[in-house]
Amino acid sequence: MGSFIMKKIKLIWDFRGPTAQQTAAHHEHHIEEFLQANKLPADQTGVETLNALHSICFVIVDEAHLAPIRNTLRPHRATWHEPA
């Protein structure tokens, strides 16, 4: 009997400009509220500052939970996530 491993997806929202980091942090709060209100599990949410004028907000979820998040919150992009 084989084990089934669910693929993980990192959904990403990009924010640019002098307030990018603050806007990304604010958006992360709304993502967490959405996940809680819809009882959707997530492996991780977070904010990364790529440079002084570009930050991202992200959520990592199982592929099975992709559709409601993607269709409602409309991320700018997504990548497959492979844990380190």
N, C-alpha and C positions, 0 to 999 in steps of 0.2 A: 504494500500500500504506500503510494507516494505522498509526499507532503505538498501542499499547495501554498505558494508564497505570493501574496498580493503585491502587485507593483505599486510603488509610491510615486506620487506626482507632486512637484513643487509648483504651486501657482504663484505668480509674481505680478505685483503692481509696481510700476516705475513712477518716481516723482523726481522732478527736476526743478532747480532754482535755489535761491538762498534759503527758502523754508522747507526744502525737500525732506530733511530728517524729521522735522516736527509734523509735517503732513503725513509721512509714512507711519509714524507712531500713532497718530490720530486714526488713520485707516486701520491699523492693526486692532485697535480697540473695537471698531465696528465689525471687523471680521470675527473676533472672539464673541461678540454679542450675537452675531448671526449663527455661528456654530452652536452656541448654547441654546438659542431660541428654537433651532431646528433639530436639536439633539443629534448633531453630527460630530463624530469623533475626528480629532486631528492629532497627528504626531507632534507637530510643533507649529507655532506661529512666531514671527519675529520681524525685526527691522535690521537692515544692513546698510551702512553708509559706504557707498562705493567711492565717492570723492566729495568735495565740498559742495558740489551742486547736483549730486545724483544719489538718491537713496531708494531702496526698495523695501516693500513690505511683502511678506510671503506667508503661505500656509502649506504644510506638507500633509497630504491625505492619501488614503488608499484609493486606488483607481475606482473602486466601487462607489465612492462618495464624491466623485468628481462632478457629475452632472448638475446637481442642485447648486453647488457653489459657483461653478463656471457660468451657468445660465443666469443666475441672479446677480452675482457680484462682478462678473465680466473682467477677469484678470487680463492684463496686457499680454502676458505670455506664460508659458509653462515648460517645465523640463522634467525628464525622468529623474527621480531622486534615488541615489544609491548610498545607503548609510556607510560611513567611513569604517 
